[in-house]
Amino acid sequence: MPPTAWLQFAMLATVLLATAPPLGRYMAAVYGSDDQAPGDRVFLPVERAVYRMCRVAPDGEQRWTGYTLSVLAFSAVSFVALYGMQRIQGSLPLNPTSMPGVTDHVAFNASISFVTNTNWQSYSGEATMSHLTQMLGLTVQNLVSAAVGMAVMAAFIRGLHRRRASTLGNFWVDLTRTVVRILLPLSFVVAVVLVTQGVIQNLDGHTVVTTLQGAAQSIPGGPVASQVAIKQLGTNGGGFFNVNSAHPFENPTPFSNLVETWAILIIPSALAFTFGHMVRDRRQGRAVFAIMSVILVGMSLAAMLLEQAGNPRLDPLGVTQAATGEQSGGWTEGKEVRFGPAASGLWAAVTTGTSNGSVNAMHDSFTPLGGMVPLVHMLFGEISPGGAGVGLNGMLVMVILAVFVAGLMVGRTPEYLGKKIQATEMKLVMLYLLAMPVTVLGLTAASVLLDSAVASQANSGPHGLTEIMYAYASGANNNGSAFAGLTSATWWYDVTIGLAMLVGRFLLIIPVLALAGSLVRKGAAPETAATFPTHRPLFGGLVIGVVVIVAGLTFVPALALGPVVEQLSL
């Protein structure tokens, strides 16, 4: 890889390591304090006004069932409100280009997508959504859907830490604090930085200009920076423009690309340290962060090196793919020249490891193995470091599974943070682990047998299979990125991918909260010489092995028929 690619990778790692621990400590104080939290003088009056308006009793805690019902009720109301706004947007203000109402199946899919923090888009944003829908509908959901995931994470950690209790906190308080104290302040700062780099922020419609060739071109305007900031920080990913973060109005410079990559990673990474502080054992937080980092670095380097290596079919033709002073080298099809193959590969690995579906290159144009990296990263379960809140939930589920496996291997009672892991917990872990694979493989199999679904593919054969499997993996993992070779704005794909998004969101959140409800009632088992240490490198290696084996046993046959066969054909 060229030195600039290594430099960007090193800068990203350095800034992330410097900022994640203090942010994690701050978020632990936000979620862990009942009496005082950072910024009370500024934030507490706002929160109290919200509680009064919504008639919330902030001192009343909820059992896991009440917490779950609150999550589902809030998400259902959000879906109905967003769907209705899209359908009637033609009659609403802030619509300078007179966008009509969104069609029923596209509105259904988009509403589920943004409410589940997926942000899968089967439409072109600048040609479909009005400014009001973008701001009041989609951007608001970027905030609150991320906050829901982080609230569930806080409840799960309380379930792990509390002893012989019955409640997990108050969903409405966790949701409000997340938005007011974490997401809004960070979004404001990142939006201002992006504006300085050229990301647009206005309420203009389309401006018609004359190109150098004398043709007329329509240039869209809109409130872009405010949406881009929270779509990255909240690991949402849905863009204002159809080509997402490859558009120069969303991501104009290499520096904005670095800032946005940091924004995608900072909250999920910091939450590992939040976990350590909230359970009063920082070693556990550092261990979880290390596990996430090993997987993320491995996948990132794989994507960067594979795309930088180029296409072997071009070598016999005398086409140089080496990096020089005049070119970035590597495989440049479908990539922006201002980023190049390595930065595009890094972005793909980062966004698919964080359930952030934004793209700065077209994944459909990646080399077969280069395109397999983001696909596999999603199939790991989006845990490295995963989406805002939900990624840590998934990693902790994997940790509990690894504890159980370790107990079986060495004959010790499985324990984590002093809590015994028994049959009830393992049944819930299995429900969590099975929901996504069954959805992805089942819907992929149905699609390849349906003629109308196959007709939506831009390619046949192994690459076409990869396009379909990627779409359902993206939906079921609440990622939202697309391989870009599949026409998904059809009844079949809008409905089935919408269902996959619902499964990936709520059939994972419900087992997590039930698991928290089971663990919170348990007392602490005293640590003895037989207690398996869960903060050491040996256990970290075991967790990584469990992640790889679970995904491998489930998806290797399908991957062998898709990207692996395609790579061998080169």
N, C-alpha and C positions, 0 to 999 in steps of 0.2 A: 504494500500500500504506500501511497505517497506520504511524505512527512506531515503534510497538512492534515491528513486523516488521523494519524496517530496523535497529533497535537490536539485536535478537537476532542478525541476520545479521552485524552489525559486531562484536558481542561474540564470536561463534563464530570469526570470522576472526582476531580479535586474539589470543584464547587459543590457537588452533591455531598461529599463526605464532610465538608465544612458547614453545610447548612442543615442537613437532615437531623443531626442530634439535637441542636437547640430548638428546632421546630417541633420535634417529637416531645421534648420536655415541656414546651408550651402547651401542646395539645393534651398532654397528660394532665396538666393543671386545669385545663378547660373541662375535661370530662371527669376528673377525679375529685374535684372540690365541691363540697356541698354548701359551704358558707361563703368562701371568697375564691375568686378566680381572676386571672390576669385581665386588666382592662375594665374592671367593674365600674369605675367612674364614668367611662365612656359608653360601655356596652349595656350595662345593667338597666338603665332607663329604657333603652330600646326594647330589650327583652321583656321587661315588665309590661310595656305597652302592647306587645304582641300577645302575651299571656292574657291580658285583660280583654283584648279584642276577640281572641279565640276561646275565651272562657276555660283556660287551662289552669289547673292547680299545680304549680311547679313543685310543691313539696310532696305530692302524691306519687309514689312509685308503683310500678306495674309488675305483675308476674309475667312469665314468658308468653302466656296466652294473650294477655292484654296488650303486651308490647307488639306481638305479631298481628293482632287485629288492628292495631293503630297503623302499623306499616301498610297493611293491605288496604285499609280504608283510605288513607292518604293517597296511595298510588292509584286507587280506583277513581277518586275524585279528580286527581290530576289528569288521568287519561280522558275522562269525559270532558273536562274543560278544554284540553288541548285539541281533542277531536272536533268539538263544536267550533272553536276558533278557526280552525283550518277550513271547515266546511262553509263558513259564512264570511271569510276574510274579504271577499269582494265587496261587502257592504260596510266594512269597517274602515276607520281612518288610517293614516300613515301607510298609504298604498299608492305611491307616486306613479307606478307603472301600471296601475289598474289590474293587478293580478286577480283572476277569478277564484272562486272557491276550489279547494283541492278535492279531487275525486275521492269517492268513498274508500276504495281499497288502499289507495296511497295514504290517505289521512289515517286510516286504521293502523297501517304499518308504521307510519311516522310517529303516531301518538304512543304506541307500545314501545317503539324504539327509544324515544327520549325519556319516557317515564321509567324504563328499565335501565337507564344509563348506558344504552347500547349505541344510539345515534347512527344506526344503519340508515342509509339514505338511498331509496330507489328513485329519487327525483333529483333534478337540478335545482339547487337552492335559490340561485339568483333569478331563475325563470319560473319558480313555483310559489315561493313564500313571500308575502308582503313584509315590509319593515316591522309592522306591529306584530305579526306572527313570529318573526325572527326574534324580536326583543321580549315581548310579553309571554310568548309561548315557549319557544325553543330555548332561549337563554335562561329563562327562569327555571325550566326543567333541568338544564345543565347544572344549575346551583342545587336545587333541592333533591334531584335524584342521586347526586354524589353525596349529599348530606345524609340521605337515608342509609346508604351503604356504610358511611362512617358511624352513624348512630347505632346500627346493628352491631358493628365491630365493638363499640364501647360496651354494649350490653353483653356481648360474648366474653369480653375480658373480665367484666364484673362477675360473670358466672364462673369463670376459672379462679378468680381471686377470693370471692366472698366465701365464708364458711357458715354452713347450716343456716342459710338465709332462704328467702322465698321470692325476692324481687330483684329485678335487673336494672332498675332506673326508670326514668320517664321518657318515652319516645319523643314527646313534643318538646321537652326541655333539651334533649340531645340534638334534635333537629334544629331548633332555634339557635342554640349555641354554636353549632357547626357552621351555619350560614352566617351569623352575625359576627362571630369572633375569629373565624378561620377563613372561610371561602371568600367572603366579600372583601376584606382588607387585602388579601393576597391578589385577588383578581384586579383590584384597582391599580395596584403597583405594577403588575405585569402588563396590563392594558396600556398604561402610560409609557412603559418601556417600548412596547411594540409600536405605538404611535410614532415615537422618535425614529424608528427604523423604516417608517413608510407604510405601515398597516393603516388602512383608511378607517375613518370614523366620522360618518356624516349621515344625513337623512336624505341625500340626493337620490333621484331616480337614475335612469340610464341617460348618459350623455353621448350624443352622436358626434363623432369626429371624422375627419377625412385623413386617411392614411397616406403615406408617401407615394403609394401606387395610385392614389386618387379614388380608392374605394371608401365607402361609408362603413364605419365600425361603431357599434354601440357598446359603451364602457359602463358597467354597472357601478353604482355607489351603494352606501349603506352603513349601518352600525356594525362594522366588522371587528374592530379591535376588542370591544367589550365582550363579544361572543367568543372570539378566539382565546382570550385569556382564561375564561372559565371552562371552555371545552377542553383545554389542555390540563389545567390544574385539577379539574374534576374527573379526569380520565374519561371524558365523554367522547370527543373526537369528531362529532359531526360538524362539517364546515359550512360557512356562509355560501361558498362557491362550490360548483360541481366537482372541480378538481382538487378541492380541499387545500391542504397546506402546500401543494405544488403551485398554487396561484400566487403571483407576485403581490397581490393586494392582501393576502393572508400571511405570507412568509417571504418577504422580499430579499433578505440578505443572509449571508452565512451567520452573522451574529444573531439575527432573529431566529434562525434555525436552531442555534445553540440554546438561546433563551427558552424557546418553546420545548426543546427536548428536556431541558432541566425542569420546566414547569410540569411536564408529563410525569416525571419521576419523583419529584420532591415529596409530595404528600404520601404516596404509598410507601416510599422509603422511610420517611420520618415516622410513620405509624408503627414500624417495628420498634423504634426507641420508645414511642408512646406506650406500647405494650410492656416493655421492660419496667418503665416507671410505675405503671398502674398496678402491676403484680408485685411490686417492691423487690424485684430481682433484675437488675440491669443486665446481668449476664445472659438471661433468657432473651432479652431484646436484641442484644448484640449477636447472639447465636442465630436468631431468626433472620436478622439483616444479612449475616454472612451467607446463610443458605440461599436467600434470594439473590444476593450479589453474584455468587458463583454461577448460578444458572443463567442470570442475565448477561454476565460478561461472556460466558461461553457461547450463548446464542448470538450475541452482538458481534463478536469476533468472527463467528462462522458466517453470518450474513455479509459482513463487510468484506471478508477475504474471498468468498465465493463470487460476489458481484465484481470485485476488483480483478479477479482472475480472468474474467471474460468468457467468451464462447469458443470452445476448442475448434469449432468448424471454420472459424475465420482464419486460424493460423495457416492452413495450407494455401489460402488465397493471398498470402503476403500482407494481410492487414495487421498492422501493429496495434496491440492492445496494452502496450506498456505506458506507464505514466511518464510524461515528459513535461518540459516547461511550457509547451503549447497545448497539451491536452491532459485530462485527468486519467486517461487510460481506462481499462476495464470494460465492462458491458454497459453501454450508455443508452441502450434503447429504453424508452419510457421514463427517462430520468431528466431532471432539470440540470442544465449545465452549470448553474451557480452552486449546486451541491455536489454533483458527481456520484459515482457508484458507491464509494465507501460510506459517505454521509447518508446516502439513501438506504443502504443496507443497515446502518446503525439505527436510523429512524424506524425502519420496518420492525427490527427486533425489539426496540423500546416500546413501540405502540402496541405490538401484539403480546408483550409481556405485562402490559398494564391495563388491558381492556380499553385502551384508547384507540379508536378506529381511524384516526387521522392518517393521511398518507402524504408524502412529499415526492412519491414516484409511483408508477403504476406496477403493482405487484404481478399483474398478468404478464408483464414483459421481463420479469426476473428470469435468470437461468433456472432450470428445473430444481436443482438442489437449493439455490438461493431462495426460490419461492417456497420451498418446503420448510425452510427455517421459520418464517413467521407462522406458517400453518401449524407446525409442531409446537411452537411456543404457545399458541392458543390451546392446543390439545393437551398441554400440560395442566391446564386448568386456570391459566392467567394468575399465577401465584408468584411471579418473579419480576417485580414485586406485586403485580396484580392491580386491580382497580382500587379506587379510593375506598378503603374500608373492607370491601369484599375480598380483595387480594389477601389481606392478612387473615381474614376468616378462613379462606381456602388453605393457606399455608399452615395454620394451626390445626385444621382438620388432618392434613397430611402428617403433622407432627404427632398427633394423637394416634394415627394409624401406625406410624413408625414405632411409637412407644409400645403399642400392642404387639407388633411383630417382634420387637426386641424382647418383650416379656416371654413370648412363646419360644424364642430361640434359646434363652439363657435360663428359663425356668423361674423368672421373677414375676411378682404381681405387677401388671402394668400400672404405672402411676405417672401423672404429670402435674407438676406444681402441687404435690401433696394429695391430689385427688386420684382415687382408684378408677381405672378405666375398665368398666364391666360390660355385660351383655347389652344393656340398654344403650349405652354410649356407642358401642360398635354397630348396632343396628342403624342408628341415626347417621353414623359415618358412612355406612354402606349406601344408604338412601342418597346421601349427598354425592357420593362418588359415581353412582350409576345414572343419575338423571341426565347429565350432559352426554355421555357416550351413547346411551340408548337413543337420545334425540338426534344426534348428529348422524350416526350410522343408519338409523331407521329412515330418516327423511332423505338422506342421500340415496339409499337403495330404492326408495319409492320414486325419486326423481329420475334416476337413470332408466327406470322401466316405463316412464310416462312420456309419450311422444311429444306432447306440447311442452313439457319441461326441457327435454333434450333439445328442442328447437330453439330454446333461448340461449344455447351455448354458442359462443363465437368460435369455438374449436371443438373438434371431435377427439376421440381416443383418450389417452392418458391425461392430456392437458385439460380436456373437457371434464373428466372426472374430478380433477383437482379443483377446477372452478366451482363445481357444485359442492364438493365437500368443504371447501374454504367458506362458501357462503353460509352453510349451516353451522360450521364451527364458529364463525364470527357471530352469528345470531345466538347460539346456545351458550357462548362464553361472554355474551354482552360486550363484544368488542366493537363491531360496527364497520371495520374495514372490509373492502371488497377486492376480489381478484381483478375486477374491472373488465372481465371478458364474458360476463353473464348478464343478459337482459333480465333484470329481476323485477321490473315494474309490470308484473302480470298478476292475475288473480292467484295463481298457484304459489308463486314465490312470495308475494306480499303476505298472504295468509299463513303459509307454513313457516316462513322465517319469523313472522310475528309470533306464532305459537312457540317456536324455538326460543325466542327472546324471553317469553313469559316463563318457560320452563327454567331457562338459565338464570333467571332472577329469583323467582319466588319458590321454586322447588329446591333451591339451595339456601335461601334465607330462612325458610321455615325449619328445616332440619338443624341449622345453626342455632336458632333461638331455642328450639326444643332441647338441643344438646346443652346450651347454657342453662336452661331451666333444670335439667337433670343434675348438672355439676354443682350448681349454686346451693343445692340442698345438702351436699356432702360436707363432712368435716375433713380436717386435714390429717392425713396419716403422717406420723412422725418419720423423719428421715433416718434411715439406718444404713449399715454397710451394704445391704442388699438393694438399696435404692439406685436405680440406673440414672447416672448424671445426664441431663439433657441440655447442657450448655457447652459441651466439649466437641472438638472436631470430629471425633469418632461418631457421635450421634448425628452431627451435621451431615457426614457422609452417608449415614444410613437413611436419613430423610431424603437426600438427593437420589439415592438408589431406589427408594420406594416410589418417588415421583416418576422416575424414568421407567421403572418396571411396570407401574400401573398404566401409564400412557402407551408404553411399548406393546404390552400384551393386548391392549384394546385396539390400537390403531395401525400397527405395523402392516397387517395384511392389506388394508385399504391404501396405505402409503406406497406399498410395493407395487400396486396396480396403477398408481398415479405418477407422482414426481420421480420415483426411483426408476420406473420403466422409461420415462421420458428422458432422464439423464443418460441411461444406458444407450438410448437410441442416438445420442450425439456422438 
